[in-house]
Amino acid sequence: MQDDLFTGNNQPQQFGATAYYLPGFVEQSAPSIIEAVRSCVRQAPLRHFSTPGGRKMSVLSSNCGEYGWVSDNKGYRYQQLDPVTERPWPEMPQVIKKAAIAAAKDCGFSQFEPDACLINVYSTGAAMGLHQDKDESDFSQPIVSFSFGLPVTFLWGGSRRTTKPAKIELKHGDVLVWGGESRLHFHGVKALAEGHHTLTSNVRINLTLRKR
């Protein structure tokens, strides 16, 4: 382990061929990570992306890092400038980057160097349908996902959309890491239930870190 702030109560739990659940891995560092996220969204405001077909996504999103993931009528892609501010995305805070690298290393991905962090904020009823993360240029790099605030049900599918997904209950401070054979598996999030958390109020914050 690289830092005592990044640790859960158990060893990584495997839920796919090369997919891992790290319960409570960033719970101790959550206050500093959440504050860093708030600083980022003050520079690059949260907004609803739309799909290429014109449907508004239910989550509010922004980015930090060298690249940001965006979606609009031009398609899904990464770009270095925020289309709202027309400025570079905020620099990725070190507390976020270090936590992602530590989580990836604990799961056997020792070369992970994220340069993009998608910030998603879920309010009551917000969800994410089954999808693949396939807009990156190097699928040898894993995906690292942080959960903060309200609990949610994560859906883990297979290499085809038709595979019935397994359900993983994610709580505050939990981390998921998947790569290798599992890298292009479909995944999603069920609609967020109403609730309250002391650090995030009535929302869930999800950070998804990738190497573009």
Solvent accessible surface area in square Angstrom, and as a share of the most:
residue,aa,sasa,rsa
1,M,124,0.55
2,Q,96,0.43
3,D,53,0.27
4,D,124,0.64
5,L,79,0.39
6,F,5,0.02
7,T,44,0.26
8,G,23,0.23
9,N,138,0.71
10,N,86,0.44
11,Q,148,0.66
12,P,39,0.25
13,Q,79,0.35
14,Q,113,0.50
15,F,52,0.22
16,G,18,0.17
17,A,50,0.38
18,T,36,0.21
19,A,0,0.00
20,Y,40,0.15
21,Y,35,0.13
22,L,5,0.02
23,P,19,0.12
24,G,10,0.09
25,F,3,0.01
26,V,0,0.00
27,E,90,0.40
28,Q,111,0.49
29,S,2,0.01
30,A,0,0.00
31,P,72,0.46
32,S,57,0.37
33,I,0,0.00
34,I,3,0.01
35,E,89,0.40
36,A,17,0.13
37,V,4,0.02
38,R,100,0.36
39,S,41,0.27
40,C,3,0.02
41,V,28,0.16
42,R,166,0.61
43,Q,106,0.47
44,A,2,0.01
45,P,61,0.38
46,L,58,0.29
47,R,32,0.12
48,H,75,0.34
49,F,11,0.05
50,S,34,0.22
51,T,15,0.09
52,P,55,0.35
53,G,79,0.76
54,G,56,0.54
55,R,159,0.58
56,K,131,0.55
57,M,23,0.10
58,S,56,0.36
59,V,2,0.01
60,L,59,0.30
61,S,2,0.01
62,S,0,0.00
63,N,0,0.00
64,C,0,0.00
65,G,6,0.06
66,E,98,0.44
67,Y,39,0.15
68,G,0,0.00
69,W,32,0.11
70,V,2,0.01
71,S,3,0.02
72,D,39,0.20
73,N,123,0.63
74,K,165,0.70
75,G,14,0.14
76,Y,102,0.39
77,R,65,0.24
78,Y,22,0.08
79,Q,45,0.20
80,Q,88,0.39
81,L,92,0.46
82,D,1,0.00
83,P,64,0.40
84,V,86,0.50
85,T,44,0.26
86,E,135,0.61
87,R,168,0.61
88,P,98,0.62
89,W,11,0.04
90,P,9,0.06
91,E,146,0.65
92,M,13,0.06
93,P,27,0.17
94,Q,100,0.45
95,V,37,0.21
96,I,0,0.00
97,K,53,0.22
98,K,109,0.46
99,A,0,0.00
100,A,0,0.00
101,I,31,0.16
102,A,1,0.01
103,A,0,0.00
104,A,0,0.00
105,K,106,0.45
106,D,48,0.25
107,C,12,0.07
108,G,65,0.62
109,F,35,0.15
110,S,69,0.45
111,Q,143,0.63
112,F,2,0.01
113,E,90,0.40
114,P,3,0.02
115,D,21,0.11
116,A,3,0.02
117,C,0,0.00
118,L,13,0.06
119,I,0,0.00
120,N,6,0.03
121,V,19,0.11
122,Y,4,0.01
123,S,52,0.34
124,T,76,0.44
125,G,46,0.45
126,A,3,0.02
127,A,38,0.30
128,M,41,0.18
129,G,55,0.53
130,L,41,0.20
131,H,55,0.25
132,Q,44,0.20
133,D,8,0.04
134,K,121,0.51
135,D,55,0.29
136,E,12,0.05
137,S,95,0.61
138,D,55,0.29
139,F,83,0.34
140,S,80,0.51
141,Q,30,0.14
142,P,4,0.02
143,I,0,0.00
144,V,0,0.00
145,S,10,0.06
146,F,0,0.00
147,S,3,0.02
148,F,0,0.00
149,G,1,0.01
150,L,9,0.04
151,P,80,0.51
152,V,7,0.04
153,T,22,0.13
154,F,10,0.04
155,L,27,0.13
156,W,16,0.06
157,G,6,0.05
158,G,7,0.07
159,S,80,0.52
160,R,181,0.66
161,R,144,0.52
162,T,129,0.75
163,T,62,0.36
164,K,182,0.77
165,P,35,0.22
166,A,58,0.45
167,K,131,0.56
168,I,24,0.12
169,E,97,0.43
170,L,2,0.01
171,K,122,0.52
172,H,30,0.14
173,G,0,0.00
174,D,6,0.03
175,V,1,0.00
176,L,2,0.01
177,V,0,0.00
178,W,4,0.01
179,G,0,0.00
180,G,43,0.41
181,E,136,0.61
182,S,0,0.00
183,R,7,0.03
184,L,63,0.31
185,H,38,0.17
186,F,18,0.07
187,H,10,0.05
188,G,1,0.01
189,V,11,0.06
190,K,90,0.38
191,A,64,0.50
192,L,4,0.02
193,A,74,0.57
194,E,148,0.66
195,G,30,0.29
196,H,139,0.62
197,H,39,0.17
198,T,125,0.73
199,L,59,0.30
200,T,5,0.03
201,S,55,0.36
202,N,76,0.39
203,V,29,0.17
204,R,4,0.01
205,I,11,0.05
206,N,10,0.05
207,L,0,0.00
208,T,12,0.07
209,L,0,0.00
210,R,17,0.06
211,K,72,0.31
212,R,96,0.35
